[in-house]
Amino acid sequence: MCDTFVAMAPATADGAVIFAKNSDRPQEERQSIRHYPGGGFGPGAKVRCTHIEIPQAEATFEVLLSQPDWMWGAEMGANEHGVVIGNEAVWTREDLGPPALLGMDMVRLGLERGATAAAALDVVTGLLQRHGQGGACAEGDAGFSYHNSFLIADSEEAWVLETAGQCWAAEKIASGTRNISNGLSIRTDFDLASAGLVEYAARKGYHSGGGAFDFAAAFSLGGVDESPFSRQARGRLLLADHDGRITPETMMEILRDHDSGICMHGEFTTTASMVSQLGRDGRDRHWMTGASHPCRSPFQRMHFPESSPVLASAAAGE
């Protein structure tokens, strides 16, 4: 359970792209802020992800992650080029696969290998096609597994990527606001998709073959949640309430909202939060809590240093 947001001109106060996410995980799980430097790797190098080993890239970028302590991947993070990614659990009509890449692995891999939002999208979709997704998504609970959606952004654009098994659709966001929660949300208006998507859905009986193809309607398990009281709908309203005036502080307040359930307490709880401001001047600013409940945990300013992240002021204005 998570909520991820992006806002860009004309919705933001200064025209910057602002990204935010609450990571909602089992309440006993710990999540840490971690920094990994970039590196170069020789032919045949491998990298061990949470459940499987895959070929390593020739080079990786420096990343700053909010990472559950037991897994290789990350719930959200940023790289040295100003790309940010967060993922969401979604449940689809496609079967849950055997242990493969987790959505959290794909977040980290996209950040380590993608210098732009579009490049990170290509990385994630390519990995999905080659290796698939699957495996336990919680420590000690082999039965807890899901498919994933992603919000990927840089200072120029954002992408919503939603998956069902190895099928996917992606929607480009060039202005305004967008948010995702825990259901498929891409309908008939998408910009990219996996090869043969519509034909595959028709063969599986998910799509009649007539009319516009609706990705969420075709692949959502149990149908599309169109309730005005869902977290996604409430998050969309909170963004609309601040249209044209959204700042990092605005996003922090949205992540603290209890009435919507975005700041989650209970068996699943908000275990970490992140806000990023991506400027076209190359000045990116990131804040992370590294702790549960943004309603009481301060957002700490993070930097990309040579060795490890430096905590700066929790004030978003600095």
C-alpha positions as CSV (number, residue, x, y, z in Angstrom):
1,M,0.0,0.0,0.0
2,C,1.6,3.3,-1.1
3,D,0.8,6.7,-2.6
4,T,3.0,8.4,-5.1
5,F,2.5,11.9,-6.6
6,V,4.1,14.2,-9.2
7,A,3.3,17.8,-9.9
8,M,4.9,20.0,-12.6
9,A,4.1,23.3,-14.3
10,P,1.6,25.0,-14.2
11,A,0.6,23.2,-11.0
12,T,3.8,24.0,-9.1
13,A,4.6,27.4,-7.6
14,D,7.9,27.7,-9.4
15,G,7.6,25.5,-12.4
16,A,9.8,22.7,-11.0
17,V,8.8,19.1,-11.0
18,I,7.9,17.9,-7.5
19,F,7.7,14.2,-6.7
20,A,6.5,12.6,-3.4
21,K,5.8,9.1,-2.0
22,N,4.7,7.4,1.1
23,S,5.9,3.8,1.4
24,D,3.4,1.7,3.2
25,R,4.8,-1.6,4.4
26,P,4.2,-4.1,7.2
27,Q,4.5,-2.2,10.4
28,E,7.4,-4.2,11.9
29,E,9.6,-3.7,8.8
30,R,12.4,-1.2,9.0
31,Q,13.5,1.0,6.1
32,S,16.8,2.9,5.9
33,I,18.2,5.7,3.8
34,R,21.1,4.3,1.8
35,H,23.6,5.7,-0.7
36,Y,25.4,3.6,-3.3
37,P,28.1,5.0,-5.5
38,G,28.2,4.4,-9.3
39,G,30.6,2.0,-10.7
40,G,32.0,0.2,-13.8
41,F,31.8,-3.5,-14.4
42,G,33.5,-5.9,-16.7
43,P,32.0,-8.4,-19.2
44,G,30.0,-11.2,-17.6
45,A,29.5,-9.3,-14.3
46,K,26.3,-10.3,-12.4
47,V,24.3,-8.6,-9.8
48,R,22.3,-10.4,-7.1
49,C,18.9,-8.8,-6.7
50,T,16.4,-9.8,-3.9
51,H,15.5,-13.2,-5.4
52,I,17.5,-13.7,-8.6
53,E,20.8,-12.9,-10.2
54,I,20.9,-11.0,-13.5
55,P,23.6,-9.5,-15.8
56,Q,25.1,-6.3,-14.4
57,A,25.3,-3.2,-16.6
58,E,28.6,-2.0,-17.8
59,A,28.2,1.1,-15.6
60,T,25.8,2.2,-12.9
61,F,24.9,5.7,-11.6
62,E,25.1,6.9,-8.0
63,V,21.8,6.5,-6.2
64,L,20.1,7.6,-2.9
65,L,17.5,5.1,-1.8
66,S,14.8,4.5,0.8
67,Q,15.4,0.7,1.2
68,P,13.6,-2.0,3.3
69,D,16.5,-3.5,5.3
70,W,15.9,-7.1,4.1
71,M,15.8,-6.6,0.3
72,W,18.2,-5.5,-2.4
73,G,15.7,-3.2,-4.1
74,A,14.2,0.1,-2.9
75,E,10.8,1.6,-2.4
76,M,11.8,4.9,-3.8
77,G,14.9,6.9,-4.6
78,A,16.9,9.3,-6.8
79,N,20.0,9.1,-8.9
80,E,22.8,11.6,-9.7
81,H,21.1,12.7,-12.9
82,G,17.9,13.9,-11.2
83,V,15.7,10.8,-12.0
84,V,13.3,9.7,-9.2
85,I,11.2,6.6,-9.1
86,G,8.6,5.1,-6.7
87,N,6.5,1.9,-7.1
88,E,3.1,0.7,-6.0
89,A,1.7,-2.7,-5.4
90,V,-1.2,-3.6,-7.9
91,W,-3.2,-6.8,-8.2
92,T,-4.1,-8.0,-11.7
93,R,-5.7,-10.8,-13.5
94,E,-2.4,-12.2,-14.6
95,D,-0.9,-15.0,-12.5
96,L,1.7,-14.2,-9.9
97,G,5.0,-15.6,-11.2
98,P,7.8,-17.5,-9.5
99,P,10.6,-15.7,-7.8
100,A,12.0,-13.1,-10.3
101,L,12.5,-9.3,-10.0
102,L,10.5,-7.4,-7.4
103,G,9.1,-4.1,-8.3
104,M,11.5,-2.7,-5.7
105,D,14.4,-4.3,-7.5
106,M,13.2,-2.5,-10.7
107,V,13.1,0.8,-8.9
108,R,16.8,0.5,-8.0
109,L,17.8,-0.9,-11.4
110,G,16.0,1.9,-13.2
111,L,17.8,4.5,-11.1
112,E,21.2,2.8,-11.4
113,R,20.9,2.5,-15.2
114,G,18.6,5.4,-16.4
115,A,20.0,8.9,-17.0
116,T,16.5,10.3,-17.8
117,A,13.0,9.4,-16.9
118,A,12.5,8.0,-20.4
119,A,15.7,5.9,-20.2
120,A,14.7,4.6,-16.8
121,L,11.3,3.6,-18.3
122,D,13.1,1.6,-21.0
123,V,15.3,0.0,-18.4
124,V,12.4,-1.2,-16.3
125,T,10.3,-2.4,-19.2
126,G,13.3,-4.2,-20.7
127,L,14.1,-6.0,-17.4
128,L,10.4,-6.9,-17.0
129,Q,10.3,-8.5,-20.5
130,R,13.6,-10.4,-19.9
131,H,13.3,-11.5,-16.3
132,G,9.7,-11.1,-15.3
133,Q,8.4,-10.1,-11.9
134,G,7.5,-12.3,-8.9
135,G,8.5,-13.6,-5.5
136,A,7.8,-12.7,-1.9
137,C,7.4,-9.0,-1.3
138,A,7.6,-9.2,2.5
139,E,10.2,-10.7,4.7
140,G,9.1,-14.1,6.1
141,D,5.8,-14.1,4.1
142,A,6.2,-16.2,0.9
143,G,2.5,-15.7,0.1
144,F,2.6,-11.9,-0.1
145,S,3.3,-11.0,-3.7
146,Y,2.0,-8.5,-6.3
147,H,2.6,-6.8,-9.6
148,N,3.7,-3.2,-9.8
149,S,3.1,0.3,-11.1
150,F,5.7,3.0,-11.1
151,L,5.9,6.8,-11.3
152,I,9.2,7.9,-12.9
153,A,10.2,11.5,-13.2
154,D,13.0,14.0,-14.1
155,S,13.0,17.7,-14.4
156,E,11.4,17.6,-17.9
157,E,8.7,14.9,-17.8
158,A,7.1,12.1,-15.8
159,W,5.9,8.6,-16.8
160,V,3.3,6.4,-15.1
161,L,4.2,2.7,-15.9
162,E,1.7,0.0,-15.0
163,T,2.3,-3.7,-15.3
164,A,0.4,-7.0,-15.2
165,G,2.8,-9.9,-15.3
166,Q,5.0,-9.0,-18.3
167,C,2.3,-6.8,-20.0
168,W,2.6,-3.1,-19.5
169,A,1.3,0.3,-20.5
170,A,2.9,3.7,-20.0
171,E,1.4,7.2,-19.9
172,K,3.6,10.3,-20.4
173,I,2.9,13.3,-18.0
174,A,4.1,16.6,-19.4
175,S,2.1,19.1,-17.2
176,G,-0.2,19.3,-14.3
177,T,-0.5,16.6,-11.6
178,R,-0.8,12.8,-11.5
179,N,-0.9,10.3,-8.6
180,I,-1.1,6.5,-8.2
181,S,-2.1,4.4,-5.3
182,N,-2.7,0.6,-5.4
183,G,-4.7,0.0,-8.5
184,L,-4.2,0.2,-12.2
185,S,-5.2,3.7,-13.4
186,I,-4.1,3.9,-17.1
187,R,-7.3,3.7,-19.1
188,T,-7.5,4.2,-22.9
189,D,-5.0,7.1,-23.1
190,F,-1.5,5.7,-23.0
191,D,1.6,6.5,-25.0
192,L,3.6,3.2,-25.0
193,A,2.8,-0.4,-24.4
194,S,4.3,-3.9,-24.5
195,A,4.3,-5.6,-27.9
196,G,1.0,-7.3,-28.8
197,L,-0.7,-6.0,-25.7
198,V,-4.3,-5.6,-27.1
199,E,-4.1,-8.9,-29.0
200,Y,-2.9,-10.7,-25.9
201,A,-5.7,-9.2,-23.8
202,A,-8.2,-10.4,-26.4
203,R,-6.8,-13.9,-26.4
204,K,-7.1,-14.1,-22.6
205,G,-10.7,-12.8,-22.7
206,Y,-9.8,-9.6,-21.0
207,H,-10.9,-7.4,-24.0
208,S,-13.7,-8.0,-26.4
209,G,-11.7,-6.7,-29.3
210,G,-14.2,-3.9,-30.0
211,G,-13.9,-0.2,-29.0
212,A,-11.0,1.5,-27.4
213,F,-8.7,-0.7,-25.3
214,D,-8.8,0.1,-21.6
215,F,-5.7,-1.2,-19.9
216,A,-7.0,-0.9,-16.3
217,A,-10.4,-2.4,-17.1
218,A,-8.8,-5.3,-19.0
219,F,-6.2,-6.2,-16.4
220,S,-7.5,-5.1,-12.9
221,L,-8.4,-7.9,-10.6
222,G,-11.9,-7.2,-9.3
223,G,-12.5,-4.3,-11.6
224,V,-11.4,-0.7,-11.5
225,D,-11.9,1.2,-8.2
226,E,-13.7,4.4,-9.3
227,S,-14.9,5.3,-5.8
228,P,-14.5,9.0,-4.9
229,F,-13.4,7.9,-1.4
230,S,-10.4,5.8,-2.6
231,R,-6.9,7.0,-1.6
232,Q,-6.1,7.8,-5.2
233,A,-9.3,9.9,-5.6
234,R,-8.6,11.7,-2.4
235,G,-5.0,12.3,-3.3
236,R,-6.1,13.7,-6.6
237,L,-8.4,16.2,-4.8
238,L,-5.6,17.2,-2.5
239,L,-3.4,18.0,-5.5
240,A,-6.2,19.9,-7.1
241,D,-6.8,22.0,-4.0
242,H,-3.3,23.4,-4.3
243,D,-3.1,23.7,-8.1
244,G,-0.7,26.4,-9.2
245,R,0.8,26.6,-5.7
246,I,2.3,23.3,-5.1
247,T,5.7,23.3,-3.3
248,P,7.8,20.6,-1.5
249,E,6.0,21.7,1.7
250,T,2.7,21.1,0.1
251,M,3.6,17.6,-0.8
252,M,4.9,16.9,2.7
253,E,1.5,18.0,4.1
254,I,-0.3,15.8,1.6
255,L,1.8,12.8,2.7
256,R,0.8,13.6,6.3
257,D,-2.9,13.6,5.5
258,H,-4.9,11.2,7.7
259,D,-8.4,11.8,6.5
260,S,-7.5,10.3,3.1
261,G,-5.6,7.4,4.6
262,I,-2.4,8.6,2.8
263,C,-0.6,8.7,6.1
264,M,-1.3,5.1,7.0
265,H,-1.4,3.6,10.5
266,G,-2.2,0.0,11.3
267,E,-1.0,-3.4,10.3
268,F,0.3,-1.8,7.2
269,T,1.8,1.6,8.0
270,T,3.7,4.4,6.3
271,T,7.3,3.3,7.1
272,A,9.1,6.0,5.1
273,S,8.4,9.0,3.0
274,M,10.2,11.0,0.3
275,V,9.8,14.4,-1.5
276,S,12.0,15.6,-4.4
277,Q,12.1,19.0,-6.2
278,L,13.7,18.7,-9.6
279,G,14.8,22.0,-11.1
280,R,15.6,22.6,-14.8
281,D,18.7,24.4,-13.7
282,G,20.1,21.0,-12.5
283,R,19.5,21.9,-8.8
284,D,17.7,18.9,-7.3
285,R,16.6,18.7,-3.7
286,H,15.5,15.6,-1.9
287,W,14.0,15.0,1.5
288,M,13.5,11.7,3.2
289,T,12.2,10.6,6.6
290,G,13.8,7.2,6.8
291,A,11.3,6.5,9.6
292,S,7.6,5.7,10.1
293,H,4.8,8.2,9.9
294,P,5.5,11.6,8.2
295,C,2.9,13.1,10.6
296,R,5.6,12.9,13.3
297,S,8.9,12.0,11.6
298,P,10.8,15.0,10.2
299,F,11.8,15.3,6.5
300,Q,15.6,15.4,6.4
301,R,17.3,17.2,3.5
302,M,19.6,14.8,1.6
303,H,22.6,15.4,-0.7
304,F,24.7,13.4,-3.1
305,P,28.2,13.6,-1.6
306,E,31.3,11.7,-2.6
307,S,30.9,9.1,0.1
308,S,27.6,9.1,2.0
309,P,24.5,11.2,2.2
310,V,24.7,14.3,4.4
311,L,21.7,15.3,6.4
312,A,20.9,19.0,6.1
313,S,18.0,21.1,7.3
314,A,14.6,19.5,7.5
315,A,13.2,22.8,6.2
316,A,12.0,22.5,2.6
317,G,12.8,26.1,1.8
318,E,16.6,25.7,2.0
